[in-house]
Amino acid sequence: MGVLNVTPDSFSDGGAHADVDAAVRAGLALVEDGADLLDVGGESTRPGAAAVPVAIELARVVPVLRALRQRTAVPLAIDTTKAEVAHAALDAGATIVNDISGGRWDALMLPLCDERGATFIAGHLRGHDLASVHTAASPSFDEVVTELAERVAAVTVALRGRMFVDPGLGFGKGTAENLELLQRLGELRARLGLPVLVGPSRKRFLGELTGRALHERDDATVGACLAAAAAGADMLRVHDVRRVRDALVVFEQARPRPGALAVDTRGRA
C-alpha cells in the first residue's frame, strides 16, 4: 500500500503533493514502483497536528481520487475517520476505507462501509481525538488485541468478510510496544481471525532505534517491513514503495520454508 498524503503538514511528506496534478503524478509513480494499492489522506495524524474541517479534507482528497481513478486501475483507499469524507471518496472511486480509529470517532462509518460494500481497515488507537491519542498510556499487546476484537465484534458479518485490522504502530505506543506488536503480528492475526495491515514507515520508534532523522528512516522501514512479513502481515503501508517491494521480492524467494533442511556451512568458503 503506497502512502499518498495530500496535506500541507503530514509528518513525512507534508506539502509535497499539495496540488492535484502533483498528487496524481506522485500516486502514479508509486504504482510504477510496485504499489498494489494507494492510500490517499487529507488530514495529518502526526502528534500535534490540527484537526481538519470536513470541507477542507473533501477539497483535498476528492479531486485526487477522481483523477487517479481515471489514470490507474489499482484499488484506491481513503484514509479518514469521517464518514462524510469516506462517502464522497467512495463516490469518487475509492473502494477501501482506512480508519485509524476503527470507526470509533464517527458512528456512521461502519454502517456506511457495510452499505457501500467497501473494504474496511480498522486501526487501533486510544483517545477520542488526535490530541488525546498521543498522550494516552501505551497499551499492552493483549489490550490491543482485546480492543481490536471489540471493533471486529461491532461490524456485520458481511463487513467482517471485507475487513483488515491494523495494530496502529506509533499511535500512542512506545518503542517497546511497537516492537512487540511487530514480533507478534501472526498471533494478532490468529486471535482476531482477520488479515493484518501494518504501517511502520518512517515512524518515530524507528528513529529511536537507529538515531536517524525522519527522512533517513527508509532503510529502517525496510527492516521493520521484513520483520512484519516474517511475522505474518498481509499488507504493508509504506512511503518508499520501490525500496520495500524490492526487499520483499528477495525476502520471499530466499526465506526459509517450513520443513527445510538446515545445513551447517560454518568454516566453508
Backbone as CSV, one residue per row, in Angstrom:
resi,resn,N_x,N_y,N_z,CA_x,CA_y,CA_z,C_x,C_y,C_z
1,MET,0.852,-1.187,0.000,0.000,0.000,0.000,0.891,1.240,0.000
2,GLY,0.805,2.023,-1.076,1.585,3.248,-1.160,0.876,4.408,-0.499
3,VAL,1.614,5.177,0.301,1.046,6.313,1.026,1.066,7.554,0.143
4,LEU,-0.092,8.190,-0.001,-0.189,9.431,-0.764,-0.888,10.471,0.100
5,ASN,-0.100,11.293,0.776,-0.645,12.347,1.623,-0.844,13.617,0.809
6,VAL,-2.047,14.164,0.854,-2.336,15.426,0.156,-2.657,16.489,1.205
7,THR,-1.675,16.680,2.084,-1.818,17.602,3.200,-0.582,18.497,3.260
8,PRO,-0.711,19.685,3.852,0.472,20.547,3.990,1.332,20.216,5.199
9,ASP,0.850,19.323,6.094,1.540,19.148,7.373,1.709,17.700,7.807
10,SER,1.659,16.741,6.874,1.901,15.360,7.267,3.323,15.210,7.771
11,PHE,3.546,14.265,8.683,4.851,14.186,9.357,5.971,13.860,8.387
12,SER,5.678,13.127,7.303,6.755,12.676,6.425,6.885,13.493,5.156
13,ASP,5.764,13.794,4.511,5.827,14.436,3.191,4.830,15.576,3.065
14,GLY,4.570,16.260,4.162,3.621,17.370,4.139,3.987,18.425,3.118
15,GLY,3.028,18.783,2.283,3.230,19.824,1.289,3.821,19.346,-0.018
16,ALA,4.311,18.114,-0.072,4.961,17.622,-1.294,3.967,17.395,-2.425
17,HIS,2.713,17.112,-2.071,1.701,16.815,-3.084,0.477,17.704,-2.864
18,ALA,0.728,18.999,-2.723,-0.320,19.911,-2.277,-1.330,20.260,-3.359
19,ASP,-0.992,20.067,-4.649,-1.986,20.316,-5.684,-2.323,19.014,-6.384
20,VAL,-3.443,19.004,-7.095,-3.970,17.768,-7.668,-2.982,17.136,-8.639
21,ASP,-2.419,17.918,-9.535,-1.500,17.360,-10.532,-0.291,16.711,-9.874
22,ALA,0.275,17.379,-8.873,1.436,16.818,-8.185,1.070,15.536,-7.450
23,ALA,-0.098,15.517,-6.834,-0.532,14.329,-6.109,-0.763,13.163,-7.057
24,VAL,-1.379,13.428,-8.197,-1.631,12.362,-9.166,-0.319,11.816,-9.710
25,ARG,0.621,12.688,-10.031,1.925,12.226,-10.508,2.601,11.346,-9.461
26,ALA,2.533,11.784,-8.204,3.145,11.002,-7.130,2.457,9.643,-6.979
27,GLY,1.140,9.625,-7.071,0.411,8.367,-6.964,0.748,7.410,-8.091
28,LEU,0.817,7.918,-9.305,1.163,7.073,-10.453,2.597,6.569,-10.350
29,ALA,3.478,7.394,-9.781,4.858,6.954,-9.579,4.914,5.806,-8.574
30,LEU,4.096,5.870,-7.533,4.045,4.777,-6.569,3.569,3.482,-7.226
31,VAL,2.581,3.604,-8.100,2.102,2.428,-8.837,3.216,1.871,-9.722
32,GLU,3.919,2.750,-10.413,5.032,2.326,-11.263,6.111,1.619,-10.434
33,ASP,6.277,2.055,-9.205,7.278,1.453,-8.324,6.824,0.118,-7.743
34,GLY,5.556,-0.229,-7.942,5.081,-1.529,-7.494,3.995,-1.530,-6.455
35,ALA,3.386,-0.388,-6.177,2.285,-0.358,-5.211,1.099,-1.154,-5.748
36,ASP,0.526,-1.992,-4.897,-0.664,-2.757,-5.275,-1.938,-1.960,-5.065
37,LEU,-1.863,-0.946,-4.222,-2.983,-0.053,-3.972,-2.440,1.240,-3.390
38,LEU,-3.269,2.289,-3.427,-2.864,3.609,-2.936,-3.776,4.041,-1.800
39,ASP,-3.189,4.693,-0.811,-3.929,5.186,0.351,-3.845,6.706,0.355
40,VAL,-4.947,7.369,0.059,-4.983,8.824,-0.082,-5.531,9.449,1.200
41,GLY,-4.770,10.374,1.776,-5.203,11.004,3.024,-5.140,12.509,2.960
42,GLY,-6.125,13.167,3.564,-6.190,14.619,3.547,-6.123,15.261,4.912
43,GLU,-5.764,14.478,5.939,-5.629,15.032,7.282,-4.439,14.375,7.974
44,SER,-3.488,15.171,8.425,-2.325,14.636,9.111,-2.726,14.049,10.461
45,THR,-2.080,12.925,10.803,-2.328,12.302,12.103,-1.067,12.323,12.970
46,ARG,-0.092,13.152,12.607,1.134,13.256,13.398,0.825,13.906,14.757
47,PRO,1.686,13.683,15.753,1.486,14.359,17.044,1.469,15.877,16.868
48,GLY,0.480,16.526,17.466,0.372,17.975,17.401,-0.365,18.510,16.202
49,ALA,-0.782,17.634,15.284,-1.491,18.102,14.090,-2.857,18.652,14.464
50,ALA,-3.251,19.723,13.761,-4.569,20.315,13.991,-5.637,19.534,13.238
51,ALA,-6.837,19.449,13.831,-7.954,18.802,13.154,-8.320,19.581,11.897
52,VAL,-8.775,18.859,10.883,-9.115,19.466,9.597,-10.626,19.414,9.403
53,PRO,-11.260,20.547,9.084,-12.702,20.532,8.820,-13.037,19.631,7.631
54,VAL,-14.240,19.095,7.643,-14.670,18.184,6.586,-14.531,18.820,5.206
55,ALA,-14.941,20.074,5.066,-14.914,20.725,3.760,-13.500,20.781,3.184
56,ILE,-12.515,21.059,4.037,-11.133,21.132,3.563,-10.620,19.739,3.208
57,GLU,-10.937,18.768,4.038,-10.496,17.399,3.746,-11.087,16.918,2.427
58,LEU,-12.361,17.213,2.196,-13.005,16.836,0.940,-12.325,17.514,-0.254
59,ALA,-12.037,18.794,-0.107,-11.405,19.541,-1.204,-10.034,18.983,-1.539
60,ARG,-9.349,18.430,-0.550,-8.024,17.875,-0.786,-8.075,16.514,-1.476
61,VAL,-8.958,15.640,-1.031,-8.871,14.245,-1.483,-9.750,13.899,-2.673
62,VAL,-10.924,14.482,-2.773,-11.859,14.058,-3.822,-11.307,14.296,-5.224
63,PRO,-10.775,15.481,-5.560,-10.235,15.667,-6.915,-9.084,14.699,-7.231
64,VAL,-8.276,14.393,-6.237,-7.152,13.471,-6.455,-7.669,12.063,-6.721
65,LEU,-8.631,11.623,-5.946,-9.201,10.292,-6.156,-9.851,10.180,-7.532
66,ARG,-10.596,11.197,-7.923,-11.240,11.165,-9.238,-10.214,11.074,-10.355
67,ALA,-9.158,11.867,-10.230,-8.135,11.875,-11.272,-7.376,10.548,-11.305
68,LEU,-7.053,10.008,-10.150,-6.357,8.727,-10.107,-7.222,7.605,-10.674
69,ARG,-8.515,7.656,-10.368,-9.401,6.598,-10.872,-9.417,6.559,-12.404
70,GLN,-9.212,7.704,-13.021,-9.182,7.779,-14.477,-7.852,7.320,-15.060
71,ARG,-6.793,7.286,-14.210,-5.446,7.035,-14.725,-4.865,5.675,-14.321
72,THR,-5.440,5.034,-13.328,-4.885,3.764,-12.870,-6.003,2.829,-12.421
73,ALA,-5.722,1.536,-12.539,-6.716,0.536,-12.152,-6.487,-0.014,-10.755
74,VAL,-5.403,0.387,-10.075,-5.154,-0.174,-8.741,-6.226,0.306,-7.775
75,PRO,-6.565,-0.496,-6.789,-7.558,-0.070,-5.793,-7.099,1.188,-5.058
76,LEU,-8.066,2.028,-4.722,-7.798,3.277,-4.010,-8.450,3.228,-2.634
77,ALA,-7.688,3.651,-1.627,-8.202,3.737,-0.261,-8.274,5.193,0.157
78,ILE,-9.244,5.492,1.006,-9.319,6.817,1.616,-8.945,6.666,3.084
79,ASP,-7.982,7.458,3.507,-7.503,7.438,4.880,-8.217,8.550,5.629
80,THR,-9.262,8.196,6.359,-10.071,9.200,7.049,-10.798,8.573,8.224
81,THR,-11.173,9.425,9.183,-12.001,8.979,10.306,-13.428,9.514,10.185
82,LYS,-13.712,10.229,9.098,-15.009,10.898,8.945,-15.861,10.193,7.881
83,ALA,-17.076,9.812,8.267,-17.958,9.105,7.337,-18.328,9.970,6.133
84,GLU,-18.476,11.269,6.343,-18.833,12.144,5.226,-17.733,12.160,4.173
85,VAL,-16.488,12.178,4.617,-15.361,12.139,3.685,-15.292,10.777,3.014
86,ALA,-15.478,9.716,3.776,-15.459,8.375,3.197,-16.545,8.215,2.140
87,HIS,-17.722,8.752,2.397,-18.837,8.669,1.449,-18.456,9.324,0.127
88,ALA,-17.914,10.522,0.185,-17.532,11.229,-1.038,-16.379,10.523,-1.735
89,ALA,-15.465,9.959,-0.968,-14.335,9.249,-1.559,-14.793,7.999,-2.296
90,LEU,-15.736,7.284,-1.715,-16.277,6.105,-2.398,-16.979,6.507,-3.691
91,ASP,-17.675,7.621,-3.663,-18.305,8.133,-4.892,-17.255,8.503,-5.940
92,ALA,-16.068,8.920,-5.481,-15.017,9.374,-6.391,-14.136,8.238,-6.906
93,GLY,-14.371,7.021,-6.434,-13.625,5.892,-6.976,-12.880,5.042,-5.976
94,ALA,-12.837,5.452,-4.716,-12.215,4.611,-3.702,-13.092,3.390,-3.431
95,THR,-12.458,2.299,-3.016,-13.198,1.090,-2.638,-12.808,0.602,-1.245
96,ILE,-11.869,1.302,-0.621,-11.355,0.908,0.685,-11.392,2.118,1.617
97,VAL,-11.809,1.910,2.846,-11.775,2.954,3.866,-10.790,2.532,4.941
98,ASN,-9.774,3.357,5.144,-8.740,3.106,6.144,-8.947,4.098,7.285
99,ASP,-9.482,3.607,8.381,-9.870,4.461,9.506,-8.999,4.121,10.715
100,ILE,-8.103,5.038,11.080,-7.199,4.773,12.196,-7.944,4.588,13.514
101,SER,-9.175,5.090,13.601,-9.944,4.951,14.838,-10.791,3.679,14.846
102,GLY,-10.777,2.934,13.759,-11.577,1.713,13.697,-13.070,1.962,13.713
103,GLY,-13.486,3.159,13.316,-14.901,3.500,13.325,-15.397,4.057,14.642
104,ARG,-14.487,4.309,15.582,-14.892,4.791,16.907,-15.238,6.264,16.910
105,TRP,-14.666,7.055,16.009,-14.839,8.502,16.070,-16.036,8.996,15.269
106,ASP,-16.626,8.155,14.487,-17.810,8.551,13.719,-18.745,7.354,13.651
107,ALA,-19.895,7.474,14.312,-20.835,6.356,14.414,-21.408,5.947,13.066
108,LEU,-21.285,6.801,12.054,-21.833,6.479,10.742,-20.857,5.709,9.852
109,MET,-19.609,5.571,10.309,-18.596,4.967,9.445,-18.871,3.499,9.147
110,LEU,-19.123,2.695,10.153,-19.338,1.267,9.929,-20.585,1.004,9.091
111,PRO,-21.727,1.652,9.393,-22.896,1.450,8.535,-22.646,1.860,7.081
112,LEU,-21.888,2.932,6.883,-21.573,3.374,5.522,-20.791,2.302,4.775
113,CYS,-19.725,1.799,5.379,-18.902,0.789,4.716,-19.683,-0.490,4.465
114,ASP,-20.553,-0.835,5.392,-21.399,-2.007,5.225,-22.329,-1.818,4.030
115,GLU,-22.996,-0.681,3.980,-23.974,-0.404,2.919,-23.311,-0.313,1.543
116,ARG,-22.117,0.290,1.486,-21.470,0.528,0.197,-20.596,-0.636,-0.273
117,GLY,-20.471,-1.657,0.526,-19.649,-2.795,0.128,-18.167,-2.491,0.115
118,ALA,-17.736,-1.508,0.906,-16.328,-1.114,0.941,-15.525,-2.073,1.809
119,THR,-14.254,-2.215,1.470,-13.323,-2.880,2.367,-13.005,-1.911,3.506
120,PHE,-12.926,-2.436,4.721,-12.712,-1.574,5.881,-11.450,-1.997,6.619
121,ILE,-10.572,-1.038,6.864,-9.366,-1.264,7.649,-9.560,-0.590,8.999
122,ALA,-9.626,-1.401,10.053,-9.882,-0.890,11.401,-8.565,-0.724,12.134
123,GLY,-8.177,0.518,12.363,-6.957,0.798,13.108,-7.203,0.782,14.601
124,HIS,-6.104,0.652,15.352,-6.183,0.693,16.813,-5.545,1.970,17.339
125,LEU,-6.251,2.626,18.218,-5.714,3.740,18.993,-6.602,3.944,20.204
126,ARG,-6.105,4.768,21.113,-6.890,5.149,22.261,-7.073,6.665,22.231
127,GLY,-8.161,7.129,22.807,-8.436,8.554,22.817,-9.611,8.883,21.924
128,HIS,-10.161,10.066,22.120,-11.356,10.474,21.396,-11.043,11.466,20.274
129,ASP,-9.791,11.900,20.165,-9.372,12.782,19.082,-7.854,12.685,18.956
130,LEU,-7.295,13.358,17.933,-5.866,13.248,17.690,-5.024,13.713,18.871
131,ALA,-5.484,14.768,19.528,-4.713,15.306,20.645,-4.581,14.295,21.775
132,SER,-5.647,13.573,22.055,-5.620,12.632,23.164,-4.947,11.310,22.812
133,VAL,-4.869,10.986,21.515,-4.247,9.724,21.104,-2.797,9.651,21.555
134,HIS,-2.064,10.717,21.341,-0.625,10.692,21.577,-0.240,10.992,23.028
135,THR,-1.230,11.205,23.877,-0.960,11.370,25.310,-1.511,10.205,26.120
136,ALA,-2.169,9.259,25.458,-2.738,8.104,26.154,-1.624,7.153,26.599
137,ALA,-1.895,6.380,27.627,-0.929,5.389,28.100,-0.771,4.290,27.051
138,SER,0.455,3.817,26.872,0.708,2.765,25.897,0.001,1.479,26.305
139,PRO,-0.740,0.869,25.398,-1.428,-0.378,25.733,-0.496,-1.576,25.614
140,SER,-0.824,-2.636,26.307,-0.100,-3.894,26.157,-0.564,-4.600,24.884
141,PHE,0.161,-5.627,24.489,-0.247,-6.408,23.316,-1.647,-6.978,23.508
142,ASP,-1.912,-7.562,24.670,-3.224,-8.159,24.909,-4.330,-7.110,24.874
143,GLU,-4.036,-5.905,25.350,-5.044,-4.837,25.299,-5.334,-4.427,23.861
144,VAL,-4.312,-4.378,23.010,-4.535,-4.073,21.596,-5.431,-5.128,20.969
145,VAL,-5.141,-6.393,21.252,-5.962,-7.475,20.698,-7.405,-7.356,21.182
146,THR,-7.579,-7.140,22.478,-8.931,-7.042,23.040,-9.704,-5.874,22.447
147,GLU,-9.048,-4.728,22.312,-9.738,-3.538,21.815,-10.027,-3.646,20.314
148,LEU,-9.147,-4.282,19.559,-9.463,-4.527,18.149,-10.588,-5.560,18.021
149,ALA,-10.599,-6.544,18.909,-11.676,-7.537,18.885,-13.030,-6.878,19.111
150,GLU,-13.065,-5.844,19.936,-14.312,-5.103,20.142,-14.754,-4.418,18.852
151,ARG,-13.813,-3.916,18.094,-14.126,-3.293,16.799,-14.662,-4.336,15.831
152,VAL,-14.036,-5.491,15.813,-14.479,-6.565,14.926,-15.901,-6.995,15.285
153,ALA,-16.168,-7.090,16.579,-17.496,-7.513,17.031,-18.574,-6.497,16.693
154,ALA,-18.167,-5.245,16.434,-19.140,-4.182,16.172,-19.621,-4.151,14.726
155,VAL,-19.013,-4.943,13.840,-19.387,-4.890,12.427,-20.274,-6.072,12.075
156,THR,-20.970,-5.951,10.953,-21.812,-7.044,10.482,-20.946,-8.180,9.952
157,VAL,-21.546,-9.327,9.800,-20.825,-10.477,9.250,-20.331,-10.164,7.847
158,ALA,-21.148,-9.478,7.070,-20.757,-9.145,5.695,-19.535,-8.236,5.680
159,LEU,-19.531,-7.208,6.514,-18.395,-6.291,6.546,-17.149,-6.977,7.097
160,ARG,-17.323,-7.885,8.039,-16.177,-8.609,8.593,-15.442,-9.376,7.495
161,GLY,-16.188,-9.811,6.494,-15.562,-10.521,5.385,-14.763,-9.627,4.466
162,ARG,-14.845,-8.300,4.678,-14.091,-7.339,3.864,-13.226,-6.457,4.771
163,MET,-12.705,-7.030,5.816,-12.086,-6.224,6.862,-10.631,-6.623,7.108
164,PHE,-9.795,-5.623,7.353,-8.436,-5.797,7.843,-8.364,-5.143,9.220
165,VAL,-7.401,-5.576,10.006,-7.112,-4.891,11.268,-5.690,-4.348,11.215
166,ASP,-5.489,-3.227,11.899,-4.196,-2.542,11.925,-3.884,-2.230,13.380
167,PRO,-2.773,-2.757,13.920,-2.474,-2.527,15.339,-2.079,-1.100,15.678
168,GLY,-1.939,-0.244,14.679,-1.716,1.178,14.945,-0.350,1.506,15.497
169,LEU,0.704,1.053,14.830,2.057,1.378,15.283,2.225,2.890,15.397
170,GLY,2.784,3.324,16.505,3.063,4.741,16.697,1.921,5.562,17.246
171,PHE,0.723,5.035,17.229,-0.420,5.788,17.744,-0.571,5.531,19.232
172,GLY,0.100,6.376,20.031,0.026,6.233,21.475,0.769,5.027,22.004
173,LYS,1.783,4.563,21.255,2.545,3.381,21.664,4.030,3.711,21.653
174,GLY,4.744,3.215,22.663,6.176,3.441,22.746,6.953,2.447,21.906
175,THR,8.269,2.614,21.869,9.111,1.744,21.053,8.962,0.280,21.447
176,ALA,8.967,-0.011,22.731,8.853,-1.402,23.175,7.528,-2.017,22.727
177,GLU,6.451,-1.250,22.855,5.136,-1.758,22.454,5.072,-1.964,20.945
178,ASN,5.639,-1.039,20.181,5.646,-1.193,18.729,6.423,-2.435,18.309
179,LEU,7.572,-2.671,18.936,8.374,-3.842,18.598,7.632,-5.139,18.935
180,GLU,6.976,-5.171,20.071,6.228,-6.382,20.425,5.095,-6.628,19.440
181,LEU,4.418,-5.568,19.022,3.354,-5.733,18.032,3.914,-6.293,16.727
182,LEU,5.046,-5.786,16.275,5.665,-6.319,15.059,6.020,-7.794,15.229
183,GLN,6.577,-8.133,16.371,7.008,-9.514,16.599,5.839,-10.484,16.672
184,ARG,4.671,-9.994,17.092,3.542,-10.898,17.355,2.376,-10.682,16.390
185,LEU,2.674,-10.169,15.196,1.610,-9.942,14.226,0.890,-11.239,13.849
186,GLY,1.631,-12.325,13.766,0.995,-13.602,13.447,0.001,-14.016,14.514
187,GLU,0.356,-13.779,15.773,-0.557,-14.089,16.871,-1.778,-13.178,16.819
188,LEU,-1.555,-11.898,16.532,-2.667,-10.960,16.388,-3.624,-11.433,15.301
189,ARG,-3.068,-11.835,14.181,-3.867,-12.322,13.051,-4.681,-13.549,13.448
190,ALA,-4.038,-14.487,14.133,-4.707,-15.722,14.520,-5.820,-15.473,15.532
191,ARG,-5.567,-14.606,16.491,-6.557,-14.381,17.547,-7.767,-13.609,17.038
192,LEU,-7.568,-12.738,16.050,-8.694,-11.965,15.522,-9.322,-12.616,14.297
193,GLY,-8.617,-13.520,13.659,-9.153,-14.221,12.503,-9.329,-13.343,11.281
194,LEU,-8.504,-12.288,11.176,-8.604,-11.354,10.062,-7.221,-11.001,9.544
195,PRO,-7.117,-10.621,8.277,-5.824,-10.181,7.747,-5.375,-8.890,8.416
196,VAL,-4.050,-8.708,8.437,-3.448,-7.600,9.176,-2.700,-6.659,8.248
197,LEU,-2.971,-5.372,8.396,-2.188,-4.311,7.771,-1.303,-3.704,8.844
198,VAL,-0.066,-3.352,8.469,0.813,-2.688,9.416,1.535,-1.553,8.697
199,GLY,1.710,-0.430,9.413,2.325,0.746,8.811,3.475,1.286,9.631
200,PRO,4.671,0.696,9.514,5.815,1.187,10.288,6.563,2.335,9.622
201,SER,6.187,2.697,8.420,7.005,3.562,7.569,7.418,4.872,8.230
202,ARG,8.738,5.046,8.398,9.361,6.268,8.893,8.896,6.685,10.283
203,LYS,8.295,5.784,11.029,7.732,6.139,12.324,8.823,6.504,13.327
204,ARG,8.404,7.222,14.378,9.343,7.734,15.374,10.127,6.624,16.042
205,PHE,9.513,5.487,16.296,10.234,4.430,17.003,11.425,3.921,16.187
206,LEU,11.352,4.024,14.863,12.494,3.646,14.036,13.648,4.626,14.238
207,GLY,13.296,5.901,14.401,14.322,6.897,14.701,14.947,6.667,16.061
208,GLU,14.131,6.259,17.031,14.661,5.999,18.365,15.597,4.795,18.358
209,LEU,15.310,3.821,17.513,16.158,2.633,17.440,17.462,2.889,16.699
210,THR,17.409,3.744,15.678,18.577,3.927,14.804,19.298,5.248,15.000
211,GLY,18.627,6.212,15.606,19.193,7.548,15.723,19.071,8.356,14.447
212,ARG,18.272,7.869,13.495,18.132,8.543,12.211,16.992,9.561,12.241
213,ALA,17.187,10.654,11.494,16.141,11.664,11.334,15.045,11.120,10.424
214,LEU,13.938,11.841,10.384,12.744,11.392,9.677,13.031,10.890,8.269
215,HIS,13.695,11.690,7.464,13.896,11.324,6.059,15.109,10.424,5.852
216,GLU,15.639,9.883,6.948,16.734,8.915,6.852,16.291,7.549,7.364
217,ARG,14.988,7.323,7.432,14.476,6.099,8.057,13.958,5.069,7.063
218,ASP,14.210,5.234,5.775,13.667,4.271,4.818,14.337,2.908,4.937
219,ASP,15.631,2.876,5.240,16.286,1.586,5.441,15.733,0.896,6.689
220,ALA,15.512,1.663,7.737,14.913,1.094,8.944,13.497,0.609,8.659
221,THR,12.785,1.328,7.793,11.439,0.901,7.400,11.485,-0.455,6.715
222,VAL,12.480,-0.657,5.841,12.625,-1.953,5.183,12.799,-3.054,6.220
223,GLY,13.646,-2.815,7.213,13.839,-3.812,8.257,12.551,-4.139,8.984
224,ALA,11.792,-3.099,9.328,10.522,-3.320,10.020,9.536,-4.073,9.138
225,CYS,9.523,-3.762,7.845,8.594,-4.427,6.928,8.942,-5.894,6.730
226,LEU,10.231,-6.206,6.645,10.633,-7.604,6.518,10.273,-8.377,7.783
227,ALA,10.470,-7.738,8.942,10.074,-8.384,10.195,8.567,-8.619,10.220
228,ALA,7.811,-7.634,9.739,6.354,-7.770,9.703,5.931,-8.889,8.760
229,ALA,6.565,-8.959,7.595,6.236,-10.021,6.641,6.552,-11.391,7.229
230,ALA,7.698,-11.501,7.890,8.071,-12.770,8.509,7.096,-13.169,9.605
231,ALA,6.557,-12.169,10.303,5.642,-12.447,11.413,4.224,-12.745,10.952
232,GLY,3.890,-12.407,9.700,2.562,-12.752,9.198,1.700,-11.611,8.715
233,ALA,2.269,-10.415,8.513,1.475,-9.292,7.996,0.977,-9.594,6.587
234,ASP,-0.208,-9.109,6.274,-0.799,-9.305,4.948,-0.628,-8.094,4.048
235,MET,-0.481,-6.923,4.628,-0.351,-5.696,3.846,0.587,-4.740,4.578
236,LEU,1.436,-4.065,3.808,2.388,-3.107,4.367,2.097,-1.735,3.787
237,ARG,1.941,-0.751,4.657,1.659,0.623,4.234,2.961,1.416,4.321
238,VAL,3.477,1.876,3.163,4.811,2.480,3.140,4.854,3.700,2.226
239,HIS,5.859,4.539,2.459,6.097,5.704,1.609,7.001,5.368,0.429
240,ASP,8.102,4.650,0.691,9.063,4.292,-0.353,8.728,2.896,-0.864
241,VAL,7.828,2.837,-1.829,7.321,1.557,-2.317,8.420,0.744,-2.989
242,ARG,9.214,1.367,-3.838,10.209,0.618,-4.594,11.189,-0.095,-3.670
243,ARG,11.678,0.601,-2.680,12.682,0.014,-1.787,12.110,-1.170,-1.030
244,VAL,10.899,-1.017,-0.505,10.294,-2.109,0.260,9.918,-3.263,-0.657
245,ARG,9.367,-2.955,-1.821,8.968,-4.028,-2.738,10.166,-4.867,-3.162
246,ASP,11.272,-4.219,-3.532,12.463,-4.967,-3.952,12.968,-5.860,-2.829
247,ALA,12.970,-5.330,-1.604,13.396,-6.139,-0.465,12.473,-7.333,-0.263
248,LEU,11.182,-7.126,-0.425,10.217,-8.210,-0.245,10.350,-9.284,-1.322
249,VAL,10.642,-8.875,-2.553,10.811,-9.844,-3.640,11.918,-10.830,-3.287
250,VAL,13.059,-10.304,-2.824,14.180,-11.170,-2.462,13.859,-11.969,-1.205
251,PHE,13.267,-11.296,-0.223,12.935,-11.961,1.038,12.012,-13.152,0.808
252,GLU,10.985,-12.973,-0.002,10.016,-14.047,-0.214,10.634,-15.221,-0.962
253,GLN,11.595,-14.944,-1.835,12.251,-16.031,-2.562,13.282,-16.754,-1.694
254,ALA,13.899,-16.021,-0.777,15.021,-16.576,-0.012,14.658,-17.047,1.387
255,ARG,13.479,-16.693,1.886,13.154,-17.019,3.267,13.073,-18.530,3.456
256,PRO,13.492,-19.033,4.621,13.404,-20.467,4.899,11.955,-20.940,4.861
257,ARG,11.742,-22.113,4.332,10.411,-22.708,4.253,10.224,-23.729,5.371
258,PRO,8.994,-23.892,5.853,8.760,-24.892,6.900,9.245,-26.265,6.451
259,GLY,9.993,-26.917,7.318,10.477,-28.255,6.988,11.765,-28.273,6.189
260,ALA,12.293,-27.077,5.838,13.528,-27.042,5.059,14.688,-27.563,5.912
261,LEU,15.607,-28.275,5.274,16.737,-28.859,5.975,17.747,-27.768,6.315
262,ALA,18.140,-27.665,7.575,19.146,-26.694,7.990,20.525,-27.291,7.736
263,VAL,21.380,-26.563,7.024,22.706,-27.053,6.668,23.750,-26.183,7.369
264,ASP,24.683,-26.816,8.060,25.756,-26.096,8.733,26.887,-25.831,7.734
265,THR,27.082,-24.534,7.430,28.122,-24.179,6.456,29.284,-23.468,7.126
266,ARG,29.406,-23.544,8.442,30.487,-22.860,9.144,31.854,-23.409,8.713
267,GLY,32.770,-22.480,8.490,34.111,-22.884,8.123,34.295,-23.125,6.643
268,ARG,33.230,-23.007,5.860,33.343,-23.203,4.422,33.530,-21.876,3.717
269,ALA,34.203,-21.899,2.586,34.469,-20.680,1.821,33.194,-20.223,1.144
